Amino acid sequence: MVLNYMNINPKVSVIIPTYNDSKSLIRAIESVISQSFKDLEIIIIDDGSTDNTKEIVKDLAGKDTRIKYFYQENISFGRQSLVYLIS
């Protein structure tokens, strides 16, 4: 079942940076999804993971349209988050 949330401008953006930590990432995403507040988007910023992070996020995003995934080569979370926020 795919949860389809149609709000184009969600009230809250939850940004989760990650690098090769798929087990913790699953728990983090599931924690956000389980909150009672639903008007949100979940932005996953992958800083060049070489594990199965991408596959896990793509699987979860296929079940919940609020999840957005961004991948780029490893450049550090601080800089990567700034690049995303100003673009």
N, C-alpha and C positions, 0 to 999 in steps of 0.2 A: 504494500500500500504506500503510495506517495502522498506525503502531506504537502499540499499546494497552498501557499500563502501568497495572495495576490497583491499585497500592499507594496507599491513601488517605492515608497519612501517610509521605511520602518522608523519607529521612534528611537530604537536603540541599535547600535552596531557593536557587536562583541568581536574583538579582534584577537585571534589566537595565533601567535607566532610559533613555529615548530621547526625542529631540525632533528631528524632521526630519533624520534621518541613516540612512535606510533601507539604504544600501549597507553601512555599518559594522555595522548591526544584523543583517543577514543573516550576515555573517562571525562575529559574536559568538554568535548562536544556533547556527550550524553547528559552531562550536568546542565549545560545551557538549555538543551532541548527539553529537559524535564521541568524547567521553571514554569510557574503558572502564568507569567507574563509572556505573551506570544508574539507581540508586535516588534519583532527584532530580526536582524540578519546576523549570520555567523560568518565572519571572514577569516579564512585560514590562510596565513602567509607562510609558505614553505620556503625556508632558506637553503634550498639545495639538498634536501634529504636524499639519501641513497638507499634507504630501507623501503618498506612497503607503505609509507605514508600516503603517497598519491592514490594508490589503489583503495586504501581504507577511506580516505576522504571522498573519493568519487563514488564509492558504494553508499556511504551515508548521504551524500548529496543527491543520489538517485532516489532516496527515500524522503528527503525533506528539502524543498526548494529554497529554504532560507539560507542554506549553506553555500558559500562561494569559496572557490579555491584559486589561489594565486601562487605560482611557482616561479622562482628565478634562481639563477646560480648563487652560490653562497657569497653574500656580501655583508653579513652581520645583521642582526635583528633591528638594531637602532636605526641604521641607515635605511634598511628595507622598509620599515614602518613609516619613516619620514617620506620616502619616495612614494609610497602608496597614498599617504594622506594628502600630499600636495599635488598629485596627478589627477 
